[in-house]
Amino acid sequence: MLLYNKRAIKIIRKSLKLTQQEMGNLLGVSRACYVTYENGRSKGKRNFFFERMLTEFGIDLRQPEDLRRIVFTDTSKIAQPVYQYLSELEIEEE
C-alpha cells in the first residue's frame, strides 16, 4: 500500500503559504478537486495527483504506508527554508 497521508498534503500546502485554490491551480485541478485530495476523500486518479506533486514540487508521495517522512526527488523546486522544515518533519496520520 502506498502512503496517501492527507495531513502531509495539508502541511506541504501551508508550508508553501498557498491557498487551496492556488495549490489546485499549480497542480492543474480545481479547488474542489484539490480539497478531496487534502481531505483524503479523492476518488479521482491519485497517480495524476502524485505526478503533479512530483513535477511541481519535487515531492514523491508514493511511499510505503509506514514511512512518515516527506520524500524529495528534487530539492531545487521549493525554497530552501521550506525544504529544510519539511524534510525534518515526522508526519503522523490524524
C-alpha positions as CSV (number, residue, x, y, z in Angstrom):
1,M,0.0,0.0,0.0
2,L,1.2,3.5,-0.8
3,L,1.3,6.4,1.5
4,Y,-1.6,8.8,1.0
5,N,-1.3,11.0,4.0
6,K,-3.8,13.8,3.9
7,R,-2.1,15.6,6.8
8,A,1.2,15.6,4.8
9,I,-0.5,17.2,1.9
10,K,-2.0,20.0,4.0
11,I,1.3,20.6,5.8
12,I,3.0,20.9,2.4
13,R,0.5,23.4,1.1
14,K,0.6,25.5,4.3
15,S,4.4,25.4,4.3
16,L,4.4,26.8,0.8
17,K,1.9,29.5,2.0
18,L,-0.6,28.6,-0.7
19,T,-4.4,28.6,-0.5
20,Q,-6.3,25.6,-1.7
21,Q,-7.2,27.5,-4.8
22,E,-3.6,28.4,-5.5
23,M,-2.4,24.8,-4.9
24,G,-5.1,23.5,-7.2
25,N,-4.1,25.9,-9.9
26,L,-0.5,24.8,-9.7
27,L,-1.4,21.2,-9.9
28,G,-3.9,21.7,-12.7
29,V,-7.1,20.8,-10.8
30,S,-10.0,22.8,-9.4
31,R,-10.0,23.9,-5.8
32,A,-12.9,21.4,-5.2
33,C,-10.8,18.6,-6.6
34,Y,-7.7,19.5,-4.7
35,V,-9.8,19.6,-1.4
36,T,-10.8,16.0,-2.0
37,Y,-7.1,15.0,-2.0
38,E,-6.2,17.1,1.0
39,N,-9.2,15.6,2.9
40,G,-8.4,12.1,1.9
41,R,-11.7,11.6,0.1
42,S,-10.5,11.6,-3.5
43,K,-12.0,9.1,-5.8
44,G,-10.0,10.5,-8.7
45,K,-6.8,9.4,-10.2
46,R,-4.2,9.5,-7.5
47,N,-1.4,8.9,-10.0
48,F,-2.2,12.2,-11.7
49,F,-2.1,14.0,-8.3
50,F,1.2,12.2,-7.3
51,E,2.8,13.0,-10.7
52,R,1.8,16.7,-10.4
53,M,3.3,16.9,-6.8
54,L,6.5,15.4,-8.2
55,T,6.7,17.7,-11.2
56,E,5.8,20.9,-9.4
57,F,7.4,20.4,-6.0
58,G,9.8,17.5,-6.3
59,I,7.9,15.6,-3.6
60,D,7.2,11.9,-4.1
61,L,4.1,10.9,-2.1
62,R,4.2,7.3,-3.5
63,Q,5.9,5.8,-0.5
64,P,5.3,2.8,1.8
65,E,2.5,3.3,4.3
66,D,4.8,3.2,7.3
67,L,7.1,5.9,6.0
68,R,6.4,9.1,7.9
69,R,8.8,11.5,6.1
70,I,8.3,13.6,3.0
71,V,10.5,12.2,0.2
72,F,12.1,14.8,-2.1
73,T,13.4,13.9,-5.5
74,D,14.3,17.4,-6.5
75,T,15.1,19.9,-3.7
76,S,15.5,22.8,-6.1
77,K,11.8,23.1,-6.7
78,I,11.0,24.7,-3.4
79,A,12.6,27.3,-1.3
80,Q,15.5,26.0,0.9
81,P,13.8,27.0,4.3
82,V,10.6,25.2,3.3
83,Y,12.6,22.2,2.2
84,Q,14.5,22.2,5.5
85,Y,11.3,22.4,7.5
86,L,9.5,19.7,5.6
87,S,12.5,17.3,5.5
88,E,12.8,17.3,9.2
89,L,9.1,16.6,9.9
90,E,7.8,13.3,11.0
91,I,4.2,13.0,9.7
92,E,1.6,11.1,11.6
93,E,-1.8,10.3,10.3
94,E,-4.6,12.1,12.2
